[in-house]
Amino acid sequence: MKGILLAGGKSSRLYPITTAFSKQLLPVYDKPMIYYPLSVLMLAGITEILIIATPADLPLFEKLLGNGERLGISIKYTAQTAPRGIAEAFIIGEDFIGSDSVCLVLGDNLFWGQGFSTVLKKIAKINNGAAVFAYPVNNPNKFGVIELDENSNAVSIEEKPQVPKSKYAVPGLYVYDNSVVEIAKNLVPSGRNELEITDVNKEYLKRGLLKVFKLGRGMAWLDSGTPLGLLQASNFVETIQSRQGLYVACLEEIAWRNGFISDEQLRATSVEINNSDYSDYIKSLLD
């Protein structure tokens, strides 16, 4: 399975903070925002990742993450020249996806919870159909909303409905088989002239190939794409790390625990970024 991290768009919800700066490079407590969605792909065991961003921001992401070698993964980059919708990621990334299935994560989403990596590795094995998550929220009208039956099967999906049929939002993490590329190519742009990811999910639902995983009380999903969301995400990460002494979205730790890099490579990284709390945490892993 390949991974795509979508870090494009205008980031208008964070204006004026993002006037001259990509929101995915803003700090969520002690790490750039992009670390959190990238950690999700790595936790799923995905080692081939494509980052899609605006032409202006691509060099900054490349400077931050490089080609992924120090994390034992491969990171490639390509541009989305205009915000034409989430589903355009599959058209832009067609050559990268090739004949594989794909996991797409949005660059401003943060996930955390015990056992989440196990769920991720399970859905990463999907090669037929699609998988989305359902997460209960108080304001479902601001998200894509999924209606479930008594067996937690999808009944309907709507994009930001005025009268939601359920309290379950669809977070920005999706898994699709290879047919998603052709589905995306055949989408009709919405009223806001974008290729909607909800329309992709509707097509899989129509085909009877949409799986739904409910995220309950033991899981946290945060959208850090608004000023309040950014603050809440930072406070959440600080609380977890200060109380538990365990880092959220430490890419080097994930790479090491997944066997992508060796003890020696992890130690070399801690020396390279010496004199920071982050490097001290990495050293503590080896101790």
N, C-alpha and C positions, 0 to 999 in steps of 0.2 A: 504494500500500500504506500502511495505517495502522500505527502502532506503539503497543503497550501495555506499560507498565512496571508490574509488580506489586510494590508496596512495602508490603503489608499484613501480616497475621499477628501472632502474639503474640511472635515472636522468642524463644521459650522456650529455645532452645539457647544463647543468650547471657546468660541470667539470672545475676546480678542487674543486669548492665550496662544492660539494656534495660527495667528496671522502669518508668522514667519518661521513656524516650527511645527514639525509633525507631532501629533498628539501621542503617537506610539513611542516617542522618545522622551515624553514627559516622565518624571519620576512618580512611581507608585511606591511610596515610602522610600526604599533604598535601592530600587532597581528601575531601569527603564520599563515602561509599560509593556513593550514588546516581549520582554522576558517571560511574562506570564502565559500568553497564548503559545509561545514557542515551547514552553515547558510542557504544555498539554500534549503537543505532538510527540515530544521526546518520551513522555511517560507512556504513550501508546506504543512505544517501540519503533516509531517511524524515524528513519535515518536519512531519507531523501526529501528535502523540503524546498519549496519555492516561495519566496517572499515577493508579493506584488505590492508596489507602492507608486507614488507619483514620481515622475522623472527627477524632480528637484530633490526628493528625499532619498532616493536610492543610494547615492554616494554616502550618506550619513549612516544608513543601515549597514552598508558594506564595511564602513570603518568600524562600526560597533561589533559586528558579528563575523566579519571575514567570510571565508568559504566553509566555515563550520569544522574545519580540521581539528582544531584544539578541543572540540567537543565530541570528536569521533563520528561526526555526521557530515552530510553534504548539503550546503545551502547555496541555492541559485537565486538570481534576482531578475525581475522583469518589471516593466512599467505599465500602469493603467493611466492613460493620458487624460482621461476625464471620468468623473464619477457616474458610470453608466449601470450601476447596480452590482450587488454581490454576485449574482449568477454569472456575470461576465468573466469572473475569475476562471471558470472552466473553459471558456473560449480562449482567453489569453494563455492559459496554461495547458492547452491541448497537447502540444508537443512534449511538454514535461510529463504529463500524465501518461501518455503513450497508451498501452493496453492494460494499465493497472486500475485498481480502485483508488479512491482518493478521500482524504479527510480534510475538510476545510474548517479553519478557525478564524474568527474575526480578531483583529489586532487590539481591540479595546475590551476584551472579555477576560475575566479572571474566574477560575474554578478552583475550589479547594474542598477536600473532604477525605476522610478515611476510606480506603478501598476504592477510590476513584480510579487509580491506575489500573486496578484489576478489571474494572468495567471498560476502560479505554482499550486495553489489550484484547478484550473480548470482541468489541465492536470493530477493532482493526482487522479482524479475520473475516469480516463480511465481504463477500465477493459477488453477492446477488441481492439487488434491491438497495434500500437506503435505510439509514438509522438517524433519528433525531432524539433530542432530550425534551422532557417536559418538566418545567419548574414552576411551582406555585408562587404567584406574586400578588401584591395588593392592587396594582394598577395595570391589569392585562391589556387595556386599550392602547397602551404605548408600545406594544410588542406584537409579533406574530403570535396568534393564539391557536392552540390545538385543543379540540374537543375530543374527549375519550369516552368509550363505553365502559360498562362495568368490569370488563376484562382488560382495561387499559389499552385497548386498541384504538387507533385514530379513527375518528368519524368525520371530522372536518378541520380545515385550517384556514384562518383568515388573517390578513395583514392589518394590524391596528384597527380592529373593528370598534365602532361607536358603542355597540352593545355586545360585549364579549359573551361567547357561549360557555366559557369556562374560565377558571383562574390560572390555567396553565399557559405560561409563555414558552416559546421555543428559543433557547439560548443560541448564541452564535457559534455552535459547534455541530458539524454535519458530516455524515459518512455516506458515500455513494459508490455504486459500482460504476463500471466504465461507460455505461450508457448515459451518464449525466452530461457528457460533452455534447452529444446529439440533442438531448433534451434542451440544454441551454441554447443551442444554436436555433432551435425552433420556437423559442419563446417570443411572445409579442410584448414589446415594451409597455409598461404600465402608464398610468396618467401622469406620473412624474418623469416619464421617459427613461425608466430604468428596467433592467432585467431582474425581476424579483426572485429572491430565493424561495419565497413562499409558493410561487408558481411551480418551481422545480419540485418542491415537496408535494404539492397538489397532484402533479403528474404521477409521482410514485404511489401516492395514495389511490389514485384512479386505477393504477395497474395492480393494486393489492400487494405492493412490495415495500410498504413503509413500516419500519419497526420503530417502536417508541420505548424509550427508557425513562422512567420517572425518577427524578432526583428529589429526595425527601429531606427531612429535617437535618440529617447528618451532612448535608452538602451546602456549600455556599457558592452562589453565582453572582458576580458583580459586574455591571456594565460601567466601566470607568470613563465613558465618553461624554460625560457632563461634568460641570464643576462640582456638584454635590456627589456624583458617583465617584469622581476622582478622589475626593476627600475621604469618602467612606471606604474606598478600596485601600487607601494608604493607612487609615486608622485600623482597618481589619488586619492587614499584614503586620503592622507594628505590634498589635495585641498578641497575635499568634506567636510571633518570633520572640517577643519579650517574655511571654509566659512560659512557652515550651522550650525555648532555646533551639528550636528547629526552624530552618529557613524555608520560606515559601518561594518556589520557583528559582532555586539555585541551580542553574543549568549545569555547572560542573559536577555537582553532587548527583544529579539525575543521570548524567552521562557515565559517571563512575559506577553508580549502583546498577545501571543497565548493562555494564560491561563494554560500553563504547570506548572508554579510555581506561588505562591501567593506573595502579597506585603511583607509579613514577610520573606519569603524565599529570595526574592530579597534583602531586607535590610540586612539579615544575610550575604549574599554573599559580599555586599559592605563593611561590617565590616571586613570580613575575609581577603579581599585583600586591606586593607586600605593603604593610603599613596601612591596613584598613580593616574594619570589622568583618568585611566580606572575606578577605584572605585569612583572617584568624579563624573564621568558621570553617573554611575549607581545610585548614591545618588540623582542626579539632577532629575532623572526620577520620583522618589517618591515625590520630592518636587513640 
